[in-house]
């Protein structure tokens, strides 16, 4: 007990300690709905999920309380004509630049998706996951990015740098 108090005093003196925040209650379908309707008052519930707009992008959020899972998805397009290069680029992005969002294929459709255990999901994770999913969908075919900083150690940074250099070269002609 004394050690903990001394540690808190030590950390507080360094500006590191913060008051313990109230833990969020476990995420439920009902709580998820309240957050979604706060983000988009015109969201629509359907079955075990919701449809909402983030900007102009339609996002589907589906829950499975028995499996304790939540999935946010944005349809990007038809997956039947993806080339091997497209598939490789998506896998590279899944490794380093989409962060918590992912590119996925299901039922012939290419998706940007964010999947998380429902009960452990907090409000900020949900909002961040929705934003990353929308960004991954919007940047498909260009930056393949979730919009946040890259994890690194993959191929995306070099490929994005090549894009910038190509554009700079084209700009030299103007």
C-alpha positions as CSV (number, residue, x, y, z in Angstrom):
1,X,0.0,0.0,0.0
2,X,2.8,2.4,0.9
3,X,4.7,1.5,-2.2
4,X,1.7,2.3,-4.4
5,X,1.2,5.6,-2.6
6,X,4.9,6.5,-3.1
7,X,4.7,5.5,-6.8
8,X,1.6,7.7,-7.3
9,X,3.3,10.6,-5.6
10,X,6.4,10.0,-7.7
11,X,4.4,9.9,-11.0
12,X,2.3,12.8,-10.0
13,X,5.4,14.9,-9.5
14,X,6.4,14.0,-13.0
15,X,3.0,14.9,-14.4
16,X,2.4,11.3,-15.4
17,X,-0.3,10.2,-13.0
18,X,-3.8,10.9,-13.8
19,X,-7.0,10.4,-11.9
20,X,-8.4,7.0,-12.5
21,X,-11.1,7.3,-15.1
22,X,-14.4,5.6,-14.5
23,X,-14.3,2.3,-16.5
24,X,-16.8,2.2,-19.3
25,X,-19.6,-0.3,-18.9
26,X,-19.3,-3.4,-21.3
27,X,-20.5,-2.6,-24.8
28,X,-23.9,-4.0,-25.5
29,X,-26.2,-3.8,-28.6
30,X,-28.2,-1.1,-26.8
31,X,-25.1,1.0,-25.9
32,X,-23.7,0.5,-29.3
33,X,-26.9,1.9,-30.8
34,X,-26.8,5.0,-28.6
35,X,-23.3,5.8,-29.8
36,X,-24.2,5.1,-33.4
37,X,-27.3,7.4,-33.2
38,X,-25.1,10.1,-31.6
39,X,-22.8,9.8,-34.6
40,X,-25.7,9.7,-37.1
41,X,-29.2,10.6,-35.9
42,X,-30.6,9.1,-39.1
43,X,-29.0,5.7,-38.6
44,X,-31.3,2.7,-39.2
45,X,-31.4,-0.4,-37.0
46,X,-31.7,-3.7,-38.9
47,X,-31.7,-7.2,-37.3
48,X,-28.6,-7.4,-35.1
49,X,-27.1,-4.3,-36.5
50,X,-27.3,-0.8,-37.8
51,X,-26.7,1.2,-41.0
52,X,-25.3,4.6,-40.7
53,X,-23.5,7.3,-42.7
54,X,-20.1,8.5,-41.9
55,X,-19.7,11.5,-44.2
56,X,-21.2,10.2,-47.4
57,X,-20.1,6.6,-46.8
58,X,-22.6,3.9,-45.8
59,X,-21.4,1.8,-42.9
60,X,-23.0,-1.5,-41.8
61,X,-22.4,-2.5,-38.2
62,X,-23.4,-6.0,-37.2
63,X,-23.3,-7.6,-33.8
64,X,-23.4,-11.2,-32.6
65,X,-23.9,-11.2,-28.9
66,X,-23.5,-15.0,-28.6
67,X,-20.0,-14.8,-30.2
68,X,-19.3,-11.5,-28.5
69,X,-18.3,-9.9,-31.8
70,X,-19.0,-6.6,-33.6
71,X,-18.2,-5.9,-37.3
72,X,-18.3,-2.6,-39.0
73,X,-18.1,-2.9,-42.8
74,X,-18.1,-0.7,-45.9
75,X,-18.7,-2.2,-49.3
76,X,-16.0,-1.1,-51.8
77,X,-17.1,-3.1,-54.9
78,X,-17.1,-6.3,-56.9
79,X,-14.3,-8.6,-55.9
80,X,-14.5,-10.9,-58.9
81,X,-12.1,-8.9,-61.1
82,X,-9.3,-8.3,-58.5
83,X,-5.9,-8.9,-60.0
84,X,-3.1,-10.6,-58.1
85,X,-1.4,-7.2,-57.7
86,X,-4.6,-5.8,-56.1
87,X,-4.7,-8.7,-53.7
88,X,-1.1,-8.3,-52.8
89,X,-1.4,-4.6,-52.2
90,X,-4.4,-5.1,-49.9
91,X,-2.5,-7.7,-47.9
92,X,0.5,-5.3,-47.6
93,X,-1.9,-2.6,-46.4
94,X,-3.5,-5.0,-43.9
95,X,0.0,-5.5,-42.4
96,X,1.0,-1.8,-42.0
97,X,-1.3,1.0,-43.1
98,X,-5.0,0.1,-42.4
99,X,-4.2,-0.4,-38.7
100,X,-7.4,-1.9,-37.1
101,X,-9.4,-1.9,-40.3
102,X,-8.9,-4.6,-42.9
103,X,-9.6,-5.3,-46.5
104,X,-11.7,-8.5,-46.8
105,X,-13.7,-10.4,-49.4
106,X,-17.0,-12.1,-48.8
107,X,-19.8,-13.2,-51.1
108,X,-18.1,-11.7,-54.1
109,X,-17.8,-8.2,-52.5
110,X,-14.6,-6.4,-51.5
111,X,-15.1,-4.8,-48.1
112,X,-13.2,-2.6,-45.6
113,X,-14.0,-4.1,-42.2
114,X,-13.3,-3.5,-38.5
115,X,-13.9,-6.5,-36.2
116,X,-13.7,-6.4,-32.4
117,X,-15.0,-8.3,-29.4
118,X,-18.3,-6.5,-28.6
119,X,-18.2,-6.5,-24.7
120,X,-14.6,-5.2,-24.6
121,X,-15.2,-2.4,-27.2
122,X,-15.1,1.1,-25.8
123,X,-16.6,4.2,-27.3
124,X,-13.3,5.6,-28.6
125,X,-12.3,2.3,-30.1
126,X,-15.6,2.1,-31.9
127,X,-15.3,5.7,-33.3
128,X,-11.7,5.1,-34.3
129,X,-12.6,1.8,-35.9
130,X,-15.4,3.3,-37.9
131,X,-13.1,6.1,-39.1
132,X,-10.4,3.7,-40.1
133,X,-12.9,1.5,-42.0
134,X,-14.3,4.5,-43.9
135,X,-10.7,5.7,-44.7
136,X,-9.7,2.3,-45.9
137,X,-12.6,2.2,-48.2
138,X,-12.0,5.8,-49.5
139,X,-8.3,5.2,-50.1
140,X,-8.7,1.8,-51.8
141,X,-6.7,2.0,-55.0
142,X,-4.6,4.9,-53.9
143,X,-3.1,5.0,-50.4
144,X,-4.8,1.9,-48.9
145,X,-4.8,3.6,-45.5
146,X,-6.9,3.6,-42.3
147,X,-6.0,7.3,-42.0
148,X,-3.9,7.1,-38.9
149,X,-0.1,6.7,-38.6
150,X,1.3,3.6,-40.2
151,X,2.5,0.7,-38.0
152,X,5.7,0.5,-40.1
153,X,7.9,-2.4,-41.1
154,X,5.9,-3.1,-44.2
155,X,5.8,-2.1,-47.8
156,X,3.1,0.7,-47.7
157,X,5.4,3.6,-46.8
158,X,7.8,3.0,-49.7
159,X,4.8,2.5,-52.1
160,X,3.2,5.7,-50.9
161,X,6.5,7.6,-51.2
162,X,6.7,6.4,-54.8
163,X,3.3,7.8,-55.5
164,X,4.4,11.2,-54.1
165,X,7.6,11.1,-56.2
166,X,5.6,10.3,-59.3
167,X,3.2,13.2,-58.7
168,X,6.2,15.5,-58.0
169,X,7.7,14.5,-61.3
170,X,4.5,15.2,-63.2
171,X,4.3,18.5,-61.4
172,X,7.7,19.5,-62.6
173,X,6.3,19.7,-66.1
174,X,3.8,22.5,-65.1
